[in-house]
Amino acid sequence: MATAVETLEKLERRITISLPLAEVRAEVEKQLKIRAKKARAPGFRPGKVPMKMVAQQYGYEVETSVLNDKVGRAFNDAAVENNLKVAGLPKIEPKENAESDDTVVFDATFEVYPEIKLGDLTQAEVEKAATTVTDAEVERTIDILRKQRVHYHVKGEQGEHGDGGSDLAAKNGDRVTIDFVGKIDGVEFPGGKAEDYAFVLGEGRMLPEFEAATVGLKVGEAKTFPLSFPEDYHGKDVAGKTAEFTITLKKLEWAHLPEVDAEFAQSLGIADGDLDKMRADIRANIEREAGNRLKAKNKDSVMDALIKAAELDVPKALVEDDTDRLMEMARQDMAQRGMNVKDMPIPRELFTAQAERRVRLGLILGEVVKANDLQATPEQVKAQVDEFAQSYEDPKEVLKYYFGDRRRLAEVEALVLEENVVNYVLGKAKVTEKQVPFDELMANNQQG
């Protein structure tokens, strides 16, 4: 039996559940008799163990199981009877000062899902980002692809691509191989010496003073120069100190970038080497990536607008559950990166704000979808999977990957549903379009 629902504060509720002790004891006895049929004990045949011994061995476990089952059923019945949408698991405890010879009494404290007031979306303001992919972006991408395929030749030695020119002094873009030794107050220090150390000038792998001293050297030449380590340098023994380095250039190589020709196009998967096809393919990839980033950016703007427009209380239980999920995801991510997370404490407060936003948005999205019939259709889901498949060599495998697993397909459905909400809000709200420079958009890694 359950009492009427008590409202404690905001979303918190309480129900008192009373169970007849005789009913509980009868069920415990019934379960013990079932256990007795298979019970084993030294000196007794299976199933012949005295009930007293069975009760001693299994009584607490069986009584706990029976109480959990009966309290759970009573709570669920009360929730259904009172049309309660319970958020999270109830906290069930024996009721204080309610002892009785014929009943056992528990308090179930829980939260309910909130009422959500969506507000007038026609008054919501959303900034919609847009960008333009020009020929310049295509050419910049080609330059990047060329640099990814760079190879080096010794300067001054004639080869199939020439000798690198008559200037045999090191300059930015060259790959140099050096010996170096560093001293502080005339004494070598750990990590300050190396032989046959190679790096490309101008890429910023070395401290600026080091690169500046190398520029202009020819093979066989040496140079001594002072180098001041930054206060925050990763090597604590030398951080903030000034060392004297001597470097000797042993090898100098110039960078040969592949020509933008049929062979280069073929290396990018254009079978016939057609450069126009290559550029069209590159543009399509850039536009797809830019489109994905715009979607993510605009989705964030819409979600911000929905949060501002909606009024609701967020169930603490759901935030706690999502915080646990985010913490576990963080642990798994760190473990995959090779970090020892077994004994590493992860403060919950790092995730509570993110969890609260996720739960709030989930509740709002659910309400928007329900109120406006924005569920993902099978056709939309299939179109989304087809779009994913475009960037892979074997689209059929991608289709099999998603449609062969209900959980993966559910992830796609969630994406489509979010997109439906975004399009719905953009169709209602006051939208201001803002052109975002392509470079700025691509530098922003906050996707999805």
C-alpha positions in Angstrom: 0.0 0.0 0.0 1.3 3.5 -0.8 0.2 6.9 0.6 -0.6 10.0 -1.4 2.2 11.7 -3.2 4.0 14.4 -1.1 5.6 17.4 -2.9 8.9 18.2 -1.1 10.4 20.9 -3.4 10.4 21.7 -7.1 10.6 18.2 -8.7 11.1 16.2 -5.6 8.3 13.9 -4.4 7.9 11.3 -1.7 5.6 8.2 -1.3 5.4 6.1 1.8 5.0 2.4 1.2 3.6 0.0 3.8 3.9 -3.8 3.4 2.1 -6.3 5.6 4.8 -8.2 7.5 2.8 -11.5 7.3 2.8 -11.2 3.5 6.6 -10.5 3.4 7.3 -13.5 5.7 5.1 -15.8 3.7 6.9 -14.9 0.5 10.3 -15.3 2.2 9.3 -18.8 3.5 8.1 -19.7 0.0 11.4 -18.7 -1.6 13.4 -20.5 1.1 11.5 -23.7 0.4 12.4 -23.3 -3.3 16.1 -22.8 -2.3 15.9 -25.9 0.0 15.2 -28.2 -2.9 18.7 -27.6 -4.2 20.5 -26.6 -1.0 23.7 -28.5 -0.1 25.4 -28.9 3.3 28.1 -31.3 4.7 26.4 -34.5 5.9 23.2 -34.0 4.0 22.0 -35.1 0.6 21.0 -32.4 -1.8 17.5 -31.2 -1.0 17.5 -32.8 2.4 19.1 -29.8 4.4 17.0 -28.8 7.4 15.0 -25.6 6.8 16.6 -24.1 9.9 20.0 -24.4 8.2 18.6 -23.1 4.9 17.2 -20.1 6.7 20.5 -19.4 8.4 22.4 -19.6 5.1 20.0 -17.8 2.8 17.5 -15.9 5.0 19.1 -12.4 4.8 19.6 -12.7 1.0 16.1 -13.9 0.4 14.5 -11.4 2.7 16.3 -8.5 1.1 15.4 -9.8 -2.4 11.7 -10.1 -1.4 11.6 -6.6 0.1 13.2 -5.1 -2.9 10.8 -6.8 -5.2 7.7 -5.9 -3.2 8.7 -2.3 -2.6 9.7 -1.9 -6.3 6.3 -3.2 -7.4 4.4 -1.1 -4.9 6.3 2.0 -6.1 5.7 1.3 -9.8 2.0 0.7 -9.1 1.8 4.0 -7.2 3.7 5.9 -10.0 1.2 4.5 -12.6 -1.8 5.2 -10.4 -0.7 8.8 -9.9 0.4 9.4 -13.5 4.0 10.1 -12.4 6.9 10.4 -14.9 9.7 9.4 -12.6 13.1 10.8 -13.4 16.0 8.5 -12.4 15.9 5.9 -9.6 14.0 6.5 -6.4 15.9 6.6 -3.1 14.2 4.0 -0.8 14.8 4.0 2.9 13.1 2.5 6.0 10.7 5.1 7.4 11.8 6.6 10.7 9.6 6.0 13.8 7.2 3.8 11.8 8.0 0.4 13.4 5.0 -1.9 13.8 4.4 -5.5 14.7 2.4 -6.1 11.5 3.8 -3.8 8.9 7.2 -2.7 7.4 7.3 0.9 6.1 9.6 2.6 3.6 9.9 6.1 2.2 10.5 6.4 -1.5 12.0 9.8 -2.4 12.3 10.6 -6.1 12.1 13.3 -8.8 9.6 13.7 -11.6 10.1 15.1 -15.1 9.5 18.8 -15.3 6.8 20.7 -17.1 8.5 22.6 -20.0 7.4 26.0 -21.2 8.9 26.5 -24.6 8.2 30.2 -25.0 7.6 32.0 -28.3 10.3 30.8 -30.7 9.3 33.5 -33.2 11.0 36.0 -30.7 14.2 33.9 -30.5 17.3 35.3 -32.1 19.7 33.0 -33.9 22.9 33.9 -35.7 23.3 31.6 -38.7 26.9 31.2 -40.0 27.7 30.9 -43.7 31.0 30.7 -45.6 32.2 30.6 -49.2 34.6 28.1 -50.7 36.6 29.9 -53.4 39.3 28.8 -55.8 41.9 30.2 -53.3 40.8 27.6 -50.7 41.1 24.8 -53.3 44.7 26.0 -54.3 45.7 26.3 -50.6 44.5 22.7 -50.1 46.5 21.5 -53.1 49.6 23.2 -51.5 49.0 21.4 -48.3 48.7 18.1 -50.1 51.9 18.8 -52.0 53.7 19.5 -48.7 52.4 16.2 -47.3 54.2 14.5 -50.2 57.4 16.5 -50.0 60.8 14.6 -50.3 64.3 15.9 -49.8 67.5 15.9 -51.9 71.0 16.8 -50.9 71.8 20.4 -52.0 74.4 20.7 -54.7 74.0 17.1 -55.9 72.4 16.6 -59.3 69.4 14.4 -59.4 66.2 13.8 -61.4 64.7 17.0 -59.9 67.9 19.1 -60.2 70.4 20.2 -57.6 68.5 22.6 -55.5 70.2 25.7 -56.8 73.7 27.3 -56.4 73.0 28.7 -52.9 74.4 26.1 -50.5 73.6 28.0 -47.3 70.7 26.7 -45.1 67.4 28.5 -45.4 63.8 28.1 -44.2 62.3 25.0 -45.8 65.6 23.1 -45.9 66.0 20.0 -43.9 69.3 20.2 -41.9 71.2 17.5 -40.0 73.4 18.8 -37.2 75.5 18.0 -34.2 75.0 20.2 -31.2 76.3 20.6 -27.7 75.1 23.0 -25.1 76.8 24.2 -21.9 75.7 26.3 -18.9 78.5 28.0 -17.1 80.9 25.9 -19.2 79.4 22.6 -18.1 77.4 20.3 -20.4 73.9 19.5 -19.2 71.6 16.5 -19.7 69.7 16.7 -23.0 71.9 19.4 -24.3 73.8 17.3 -26.7 72.9 15.3 -29.9 74.5 14.0 -33.1 72.9 13.7 -36.5 69.8 15.6 -35.3 67.5 16.4 -38.3 64.8 19.0 -38.5 63.2 21.3 -41.1 64.0 25.0 -40.7 61.0 27.3 -40.4 58.6 24.7 -38.9 59.1 25.9 -35.3 60.3 22.6 -33.9 63.3 24.3 -32.3 63.6 27.4 -30.2 63.8 30.6 -32.4 67.4 31.3 -31.5 68.4 27.8 -32.5 66.8 28.1 -35.9 68.1 31.6 -36.5 71.7 30.4 -35.7 71.3 27.5 -38.2 70.1 29.7 -41.1 73.0 30.7 -43.3 75.4 27.8 -42.4 77.0 25.6 -45.0 77.9 22.0 -44.6 81.0 21.7 -42.3 80.5 25.1 -40.8 79.9 25.6 -37.0 78.5 28.4 -35.0 78.4 29.2 -31.3 75.5 31.3 -29.8 73.7 32.0 -26.6 70.2 30.6 -26.0 67.9 31.7 -23.2 65.4 29.0 -22.1 61.9 30.3 -21.3 60.8 30.3 -17.7 58.1 27.7 -18.5 60.4 25.4 -20.6 59.5 21.8 -20.1 63.1 20.9 -19.0 63.0 22.3 -15.4 66.8 22.0 -14.9 67.4 24.6 -17.7 64.2 26.7 -17.5 65.0 30.4 -17.2 68.7 29.8 -17.7 71.0 30.9 -20.6 73.1 28.2 -22.3 75.9 28.5 -24.9 75.4 26.2 -27.8 77.7 25.1 -30.6 76.1 23.6 -33.7 77.8 22.0 -36.7 75.9 21.5 -40.0 76.6 18.0 -41.3 74.0 17.7 -44.1 71.8 20.0 -46.0 68.8 19.0 -48.1 66.3 21.0 -50.2 62.6 20.3 -50.3 61.2 19.0 -53.6 57.4 19.4 -53.9 55.6 17.3 -56.5 54.4 19.2 -59.5 50.6 19.6 -59.9 50.4 17.2 -62.8 48.7 14.0 -63.9 50.9 11.9 -61.6 50.0 14.1 -58.6 46.3 13.8 -59.4 46.6 10.0 -59.7 48.3 9.9 -56.2 45.1 11.5 -54.9 42.9 8.8 -56.4 42.0 10.4 -59.8 42.6 7.4 -62.0 43.0 9.2 -65.4 45.0 12.1 -63.8 42.6 14.8 -65.0 43.5 18.0 -63.1 40.0 19.5 -63.5 38.5 16.3 -61.9 41.1 16.6 -59.1 40.2 20.2 -58.3 36.5 19.4 -58.4 37.0 16.4 -56.1 39.0 18.6 -53.7 36.4 21.3 -53.8 33.7 18.8 -53.0 35.6 17.5 -50.0 36.3 21.0 -48.7 32.6 22.0 -49.1 31.5 18.8 -47.3 33.8 19.5 -44.4 32.8 23.2 -44.3 29.2 22.2 -44.4 29.6 19.8 -41.5 31.3 22.6 -39.5 28.6 25.1 -40.3 26.0 22.6 -39.3 27.7 22.1 -35.9 28.1 25.8 -35.4 24.5 26.6 -36.3 23.2 23.8 -34.2 25.0 25.3 -31.2 23.4 28.6 -31.9 19.9 27.0 -32.1 20.5 25.1 -28.9 21.6 28.3 -27.1 18.4 29.9 -28.3 16.2 27.0 -27.1 17.8 27.1 -23.7 17.1 30.9 -23.4 13.5 30.4 -24.6 12.5 27.5 -22.4 11.6 27.5 -18.7 12.1 24.3 -16.7 13.6 22.7 -13.6 16.2 20.1 -14.3 16.0 16.8 -12.3 19.2 16.4 -10.2 19.1 12.6 -10.6 19.4 12.9 -14.4 22.3 15.3 -14.0 24.1 13.0 -11.6 23.6 10.0 -14.0 24.9 12.0 -16.9 27.9 13.3 -14.9 28.8 9.7 -14.2 28.6 8.9 -17.9 30.8 11.8 -18.8 33.4 10.8 -16.1 33.5 7.3 -17.4 33.9 8.5 -21.0 36.8 10.7 -19.9 38.4 7.7 -18.1 38.1 5.5 -21.2 39.5 8.3 -23.4 42.5 8.8 -21.1 43.1 5.0 -20.9 43.1 4.8 -24.7 45.8 7.5 -24.7 47.9 5.3 -22.5 47.4 7.1 -19.2 47.1 5.2 -16.0 43.7 6.2 -14.7 43.2 3.4 -12.1 44.0 5.6 -9.1 43.6 9.0 -10.8 40.9 11.1 -9.1 38.6 12.9 -11.5 36.7 15.8 -9.8 32.9 15.6 -10.5 32.6 19.3 -10.7 34.6 19.3 -14.0 31.5 17.6 -15.6 28.5 18.9 -13.8 27.9 22.0 -15.9 28.2 20.0 -19.1 25.9 17.3 -17.8 23.3 19.9 -16.7 23.3 21.5 -20.2 23.0 18.1 -21.9 20.1 17.0 -19.7 18.4 20.4 -20.1 18.8 20.3 -23.9 17.6 16.7 -24.0 14.4 17.6 -22.2 13.8 20.6 -24.4 14.5 18.7 -27.6 12.1 16.0 -26.6 9.4 18.5 -26.0 10.0 20.3 -29.3 9.9 17.0 -31.2 6.8 15.8 -29.5 4.9 19.1 -29.9 5.8 19.5 -33.5 6.0 15.9 -34.8 9.7 16.1 -35.8 10.7 12.5 -35.4 13.3 11.1 -37.8 11.8 9.3 -40.7 13.3 6.1 -42.3 14.0 8.1 -45.5 15.9 10.8 -43.6 18.0 8.2 -41.7 18.8 6.5 -45.0 19.8 9.8 -46.6 22.1 10.6 -43.6 23.8 7.3 -43.8 24.3 7.7 -47.6 25.9 11.1 -46.9 28.3 9.5 -44.4 29.1 6.8 -47.0 30.2 9.4 -49.6 33.6 10.0 -47.9 34.5 6.3 -48.0 35.9 4.1 -50.7 33.3 1.4 -50.2 29.9 3.0 -49.5 28.2 -0.5 -49.2 30.4 -1.3 -46.2 29.3 1.9 -44.5 25.6 1.0 -45.1 26.2 -2.4 -43.7 28.0 -0.9 -40.6 25.0 1.3 -39.7 22.1 -0.8 -40.7 23.6 -4.0 -39.2 23.5 -2.6 -35.7 20.4 -1.0 -34.1 22.5 1.1 -31.7 24.5 2.7 -34.5 21.4 3.4 -36.4 19.9 5.0 -33.2 22.9 7.4 -33.2 22.1 8.4 -36.8 18.4 8.8 -35.9 19.4 11.2 -33.0 21.5 13.3 -35.4 18.6 13.5 -37.9 16.2 14.4 -35.1 18.5 17.2 -34.0 18.7 18.5 -37.5 14.9 18.5 -37.8 14.8 20.6 -34.6 17.5 23.0 -35.9 15.6 23.4 -39.2 12.3 23.9 -37.4 13.8 26.6 -35.1 15.5 28.4 -38.0 12.2 28.5 -39.8 10.5 30.2 -36.8 13.2 32.4 -35.2 14.6 35.8 -36.1 17.7 34.6 -38.1 20.6 36.8 -38.9 23.1 35.4 -41.4 26.8 36.0 -40.6 29.6 35.3 -43.1 32.4 33.5 -41.4 35.9 33.5 -43.0 36.7 30.1 -44.3 40.0 29.9 -42.4 38.3 30.9 -39.2 35.6 28.2 -39.7 38.2 25.5 -40.4 40.3 26.5 -37.4 37.4 26.0 -35.1 37.5 22.3 -34.0 34.4 22.3 -31.9 32.3 20.1 -34.1 29.3 18.1 -33.1 
